[in-house]
């Protein structure tokens, strides 16, 4: 097979030995599309190594066609169009993945569109409805809201009755967030979001991929029993937390990652998506927002584009026709 190899930070599309024997509970997929996630940028930079036993090839989601099935796998057929959540290995022509992390492409979806679903909607569901246990009517503050994940969170939360206040650093991106359903927005270039969110009514949950100084600001807008779910460190690893406020208002600060979870955990998330989110996708009530697509041979340019925060929504990589 061919795959992107990282050599000294340089990305090369070249031949690489594939899996010799397919595990009994795995599905092998001929990859047609994959996508860029910030975790890929971090792994390439050497600061986010894959979990033990995972492929060192970049790529956390794919869409494609089933190439072969492990002997214990049921419910799929060779040639079937599927999409999958990976722990690594997506930037390649073929990948093996546990069957519980594979789902059929939503009804009416192309492989291109399906490639934009697994990572962002799995992350959104995990953090909104498992980690934070959002209840109908509870309100969400979302940072970096115009990312692929952010655009999925806005739609998913809105569909399930959870109003969203979105922050980003670009006026046009905030317009798109509003079009997707955000009822409050704030441009971070205008300073602190605290007063704007308080005026909006405060929030019950913050989904924060920034960390750093944002954590103290998040606390100021959280209602009693509020939850901050930290999913990234774009603003730094150190934060100031007011333990008094946390105690009196019963706040919770939750650290959350998806990639390092067990196969069983990921399987539960994917099955929840199939039950609760796939019908919304098939009905057109929500859909992944795709910013752009690039051939896998131009992955260097595509990654630079994401690193510069130029995208609104997902950036896809075409692996095969």
Secondary structure, 3 states (H helix, E strand, C coil): CEEEEEECCEEEEEECCCCCCCCCCEEEEEEEEEEECHHHHHHHCCCCCCCCCCCCCCCCEEEEEEEEECCCCCCCCCCCEEEEECCCCCCECEEEEEHHHEEECCCCCCHHHHCCCHHHHHHHHHHHHHHCCCCCCCCEEECCCCEHHHHHHHHHHHHCCCCEEEEECCHHHHHHHHHHCCCEEEEHHHCCCHHHHHHHCCEEEEEECCCCCHHHHHHHHEEEEEEEEECCCCCCCCCCCCHHHHHHCCCEEEECCCCCCCHHHHHHHHHHHHHHCHHHHHHCCCCCCEEEEEEHHHHHHHHHHHHCCCCCEEEEEECCC
